[in-house]
Amino acid sequence: MSRNNQKAVLIISQSFPPDIGGVETHLSDLTSELEKKMPVFVCTLKPIVTGIKNYNPLEKYGRMEIRRFWWFGGHINIFRILERFPPLLFLYITPYLFIRTFFFMIFRFTEISVINVHGINAAFAGWLLSVIFRKKLVMQTHALYSFRKNSLFTCAVRFIMNRQTEILALCSASARELADIGVKKEKIEQYRYWIDLDRFSTAPKKPQKKQIGWPDVFSVLFTGRLISIKGTAILGRLAEDFPSCRFYIIGYGPDVQEILAYAEKKSNFIYLGLIPNTELADYYRAADITIVPSQYPEGFGRVICESLACGTPVIASKIGGIPDALDERAGILCGPDYAGFKNALMYLLNHPQEYRKLVLNARSSAEQRFSSKNFENIYRSLVNL
């Protein structure tokens, strides 16, 4: 696989496309860019986050190989059940991911110069592999963990983090929480997601609405996992209080039946199903506002980057790493409760000039903050250790 004896990077992650989410989309972007510069191996599990059944266990193209290891939990989404219990989720994922990747490394370790791990579970597996096979180790965070100080789990995380060669934290809140539990500050650097600014581009909204079959009314878009911590309960209430607006919901997840039931009751609440990321730009361009009503401290909020790049302002929860993603010249940060989103949406509807300012600033904000230059920072971390 290696061309001209160029060393490869091994990426370890508990999830990878076709699983769905901001992390998975970032990994798709990251591997696509890395493959242009160096050989890439990916070791991951089958789609355990969404439970998608159709996946390719071994995928090869260009200088990239992706290995998706089968693991139990298809009919019952064990990942979702254990997500609230990090130690149990660790036991479900990490030992098996380590064992499968260990056997892969036995045969391929001479081709690999650096291990790039994503998330805490992969960091544990990656640390053991880096010790056994003497490889450099770079971790990327994608979430906030709300560590309980001095708990056994937190102590274990601190131990593992301090043995990474470098840690790339997705937002300032992530960098702070790692430092607060005792991770050495000199190991921590920040990075940002980037997006394809050619694919996620602007277009006049009225023709765009017509193109995808939307009426010319104020349109509110939500795209993401349909799960309570993403704020799905807020969506239906907003549709009730703003009958002149249309609410379009894209995604899939445990709350999909509730979303479908609500769509049957309210004519201004439309569920569009699961739409590939490669096709989302048309919907961002048609929407007048994108909402991100997260109820938990997200690591960043990739939806925000994509929406702004398409010229559509965002209303988002002021929580976790979201303030790092949303420039308030291009959107509104509000409390994560229903009142916060209701008031923010009402303000924009009643102040069209203020809304127009957000629209004018959206694209420039994305160009300044989410360009492919952000990839180069990660690449330098992987090759310059």
TACOR-V909983 format. One record per residue. N is the residue number from 1. RES is the residue in one letter. D_FIRST is the distance of its C-alpha to the first C-alpha in whole Angstrom. Layout:
n & res & d_first
N & RES & D_FIRST
N & RES & D_FIRST
This chain:
n & res & d_first
1 & M & 0
2 & S & 4
3 & R & 6
4 & N & 10
5 & N & 9
6 & Q & 9
7 & K & 10
8 & A & 9
9 & V & 12
10 & L & 13
11 & I & 15
12 & I & 18
13 & S & 21
14 & Q & 23
15 & S & 23
16 & F & 21
17 & P & 22
18 & P & 23
19 & D & 25
20 & I & 28
21 & G & 29
22 & G & 29
23 & V & 26
24 & E & 24
25 & T & 24
26 & H & 23
27 & L & 20
28 & S & 19
29 & D & 20
30 & L & 19
31 & T & 15
32 & S & 16
33 & E & 17
34 & L & 14
35 & E & 11
36 & K & 13
37 & K & 13
38 & M & 10
39 & P & 7
40 & V & 9
41 & F & 10
42 & V & 13
43 & C & 15
44 & T & 19
45 & L & 22
46 & K & 23
47 & P & 25
48 & I & 28
49 & V & 29
50 & T & 31
51 & G & 30
52 & I & 29
53 & K & 28
54 & N & 26
55 & Y & 22
56 & N & 19
57 & P & 18
58 & L & 14
59 & E & 13
60 & K & 10
61 & Y & 10
62 & G & 9
63 & R & 6
64 & M & 8
65 & E & 9
66 & I & 12
67 & R & 14
68 & R & 18
69 & F & 20
70 & W & 23
71 & W & 26
72 & F & 30
73 & G & 32
74 & G & 32
75 & H & 36
76 & I & 37
77 & N & 35
78 & I & 35
79 & F & 33
80 & R & 36
81 & I & 38
82 & L & 37
83 & E & 36
84 & R & 39
85 & F & 39
86 & P & 36
87 & P & 37
88 & L & 36
89 & L & 33
90 & F & 32
91 & L & 33
92 & Y & 31
93 & I & 28
94 & T & 27
95 & P & 27
96 & Y & 25
97 & L & 23
98 & F & 22
99 & I & 23
100 & R & 20
101 & T & 17
102 & F & 19
103 & F & 18
104 & F & 14
105 & M & 14
106 & I & 16
107 & F & 13
108 & R & 10
109 & F & 13
110 & T & 12
111 & E & 9
112 & I & 11
113 & S & 14
114 & V & 16
115 & I & 17
116 & N & 18
117 & V & 21
118 & H & 23
119 & G & 27
120 & I & 29
121 & N & 27
122 & A & 24
123 & A & 25
124 & F & 27
125 & A & 24
126 & G & 22
127 & W & 24
128 & L & 24
129 & L & 21
130 & S & 21
131 & V & 24
132 & I & 23
133 & F & 19
134 & R & 21
135 & K & 19
136 & K & 20
137 & L & 21
138 & V & 22
139 & M & 24
140 & Q & 25
141 & T & 28
142 & H & 29
143 & A & 32
144 & L & 36
145 & Y & 37
146 & S & 40
147 & F & 40
148 & R & 43
149 & K & 44
150 & N & 44
151 & S & 43
152 & L & 41
153 & F & 38
154 & T & 39
155 & C & 39
156 & A & 36
157 & V & 34
158 & R & 35
159 & F & 34
160 & I & 31
161 & M & 31
162 & N & 32
163 & R & 29
164 & Q & 27
165 & T & 26
166 & E & 26
167 & I & 28
168 & L & 27
169 & A & 30
170 & L & 31
171 & C & 34
172 & S & 37
173 & A & 39
174 & S & 35
175 & A & 35
176 & R & 39
177 & E & 39
178 & L & 36
179 & A & 39
180 & D & 42
181 & I & 40
182 & G & 40
183 & V & 36
184 & K & 36
185 & K & 36
186 & E & 35
187 & K & 31
188 & I & 32
189 & E & 31
190 & Q & 31
191 & Y & 29
192 & R & 29
193 & Y & 28
194 & W & 27
195 & I & 28
196 & D & 27
197 & L & 31
198 & D & 30
199 & R & 30
200 & F & 32
201 & S & 35
202 & T & 39
203 & A & 41
204 & P & 45
205 & K & 46
206 & K & 48
207 & P & 47
208 & Q & 43
209 & K & 46
210 & K & 47
211 & Q & 44
212 & I & 42
213 & G & 46
214 & W & 47
215 & P & 51
216 & D & 52
217 & V & 52
218 & F & 51
219 & S & 48
220 & V & 46
221 & L & 42
222 & F & 41
223 & T & 37
224 & G & 35
225 & R & 35
226 & L & 39
227 & I & 40
228 & S & 43
229 & I & 41
230 & K & 40
231 & G & 44
232 & T & 44
233 & A & 48
234 & I & 49
235 & L & 48
236 & G & 50
237 & R & 53
238 & L & 52
239 & A & 52
240 & E & 56
241 & D & 57
242 & F & 56
243 & P & 57
244 & S & 57
245 & C & 53
246 & R & 50
247 & F & 47
248 & Y & 44
249 & I & 42
250 & I & 38
251 & G & 36
252 & Y & 36
253 & G & 37
254 & P & 39
255 & D & 42
256 & V & 41
257 & Q & 45
258 & E & 47
259 & I & 45
260 & L & 46
261 & A & 50
262 & Y & 50
263 & A & 49
264 & E & 52
265 & K & 54
266 & K & 54
267 & S & 54
268 & N & 52
269 & F & 49
270 & I & 46
271 & Y & 43
272 & L & 41
273 & G & 38
274 & L & 34
275 & I & 33
276 & P & 29
277 & N & 29
278 & T & 28
279 & E & 31
280 & L & 33
281 & A & 34
282 & D & 37
283 & Y & 39
284 & Y & 38
285 & R & 40
286 & A & 43
287 & A & 44
288 & D & 46
289 & I & 45
290 & T & 42
291 & I & 43
292 & V & 41
293 & P & 44
294 & S & 42
295 & Q & 44
296 & Y & 41
297 & P & 40
298 & E & 36
299 & G & 34
300 & F & 34
301 & G & 34
302 & R & 32
303 & V & 34
304 & I & 36
305 & C & 34
306 & E & 33
307 & S & 37
308 & L & 38
309 & A & 36
310 & C & 37
311 & G & 41
312 & T & 42
313 & P & 43
314 & V & 43
315 & I & 45
316 & A & 43
317 & S & 44
318 & K & 45
319 & I & 43
320 & G & 40
321 & G & 38
322 & I & 39
323 & P & 41
324 & D & 38
325 & A & 37
326 & L & 40
327 & D & 42
328 & E & 46
329 & R & 46
330 & A & 44
331 & G & 45
332 & I & 47
333 & L & 47
334 & C & 49
335 & G & 50
336 & P & 48
337 & D & 51
338 & Y & 52
339 & A & 55
340 & G & 52
341 & F & 50
342 & K & 54
343 & N & 55
344 & A & 52
345 & L & 52
346 & M & 56
347 & Y & 56
348 & L & 54
349 & L & 55
350 & N & 59
351 & H & 57
352 & P & 56
353 & Q & 56
354 & E & 54
355 & Y & 51
356 & R & 51
357 & K & 50
358 & L & 47
359 & V & 46
360 & L & 46
361 & N & 45
362 & A & 42
363 & R & 39
364 & S & 40
365 & S & 39
366 & A & 36
367 & E & 35
368 & Q & 36
369 & R & 34
370 & F & 31
371 & S & 30
372 & S & 26
373 & K & 27
374 & N & 27
375 & F & 23
376 & E & 23
377 & N & 25
378 & I & 22
379 & Y & 20
380 & R & 22
381 & S & 22
382 & L & 19
383 & V & 18
384 & N & 22
385 & L & 23
